């Protein structure tokens, strides 16, 4: 078995130290001189393949700047990738778990050395500030390190416990599923992209990676690292393209064994529906692993430390401009402290610096025109459903900027309190008391993250049992799950609660065979 130290999450960089800020700026210069304008081709069976059509990536903080491009895959490219992956699978699944885990560990080592480059590229391509980018690259490293170690417990006959029976040998074997497609999002283009690949790969599957169109540069950067780490040709097929075309084709394909998707509720439900319908020649029930959206709430009661509560609200709401499925988009405050909490929350939001990721602003541009227009439409809806307490300004001439926006006096069933906006927009809801606050928190169809700021042990324990979310946080922000520490995933319409970064996650990509021999 692989001999390595116990898993420990990566430390985050302290950007209050001037030397760390300077190192980040050096990395930004390096990325601008060496990576800007780069073109990433498809990778099919280990070979680079270009296409007539390209997907350009724009800097959301300055849309005049083209960051780089990827090839745009066709349906034929998708078919070739699928066939190539199945051709590579028989050999890859014969590798030992140790050998496959070493590829992940090598990739983690390379990414550690290039950590600031990856961070800087995200600052330019998707507008992440220094801390947001650094935390994400740390998470990507953690996924590689954690899944490499977790894979060891699935190795060999008898890896899962069975009951002894006289005269027989009985045991269970974990077997990889085959070939799957990974459809990843733009908001965590390094960490989620890597985590969604590393898990199925390490247990012996082959994967077709379809990254988000807005973050192909970061995806290409990470694929280069994984290839450098020793992935054999065909095991990982890199297929940037339009989701409605190549993604749809692969999801429906009878030879697709599993689908892992992180993204919106609407797209996820469509994938789930399509995947559930067998096609001619299909020999299995496709397995679907999903992380979808959220309408996540933080409850603040009258016993709470209000300094802690307001800090948690600001961090949870406006970190990466609210573009996280775990972001706090509803702040539920009991009546006794509503006015004070809302006043302080608005004051803190108005003090946030707006600018570019490269400037390390608190709030940067949202990712693209589609997101900008969607957020703008919800701000207009909000003006008719509540009181605009701050923000609501949109500046889309040379970057997709939305000021931190807070609506108060909103009914819990209003659209802005029920529908995912995915931007720096927060709905504040007044609760009569604790019981009413918990009722409001559970009033949406989502169930991803949530939080409670309270000094009442009785209330915290009630929330532990009754707050309907997959990840629940007390007296802190509701974003920032750490691999191996807070396994992540929601239920209800927020996904399949697969708990990425947890001890059971790799099981999503394997099947069990029971074998009995009578002596």
Beta strands, then each sheet from edge to edge (+ up, - down):
strand 1: 39-40
strand 2: 42-44
strand 3: 47-49
strand 4: 54-59
strand 5: 62-71
strand 6: 168-176
strand 7: 179-183
strand 8: 206-210
strand 9: 236-238
strand 10: 258-262
strand 11: 287-291
strand 12: 296-300
strand 13: 328-334
strand 14: 387-390
strand 15: 394-395
strand 16: 401-402
strand 17: 405-408
strand 18: 425-431
strand 19: 449-453
strand 20: 471-474
strand 21: 510-518
sheet 1: 1+ 5+ 4-
sheet 2: 2+ 3-
sheet 3: 6+ 21-
sheet 4: 9+ 8+ 7+ 10+ 11+
sheet 5: 14+ 17- 18- 13- 12- 19- 20-
sheet 6: 15+ 16-
end
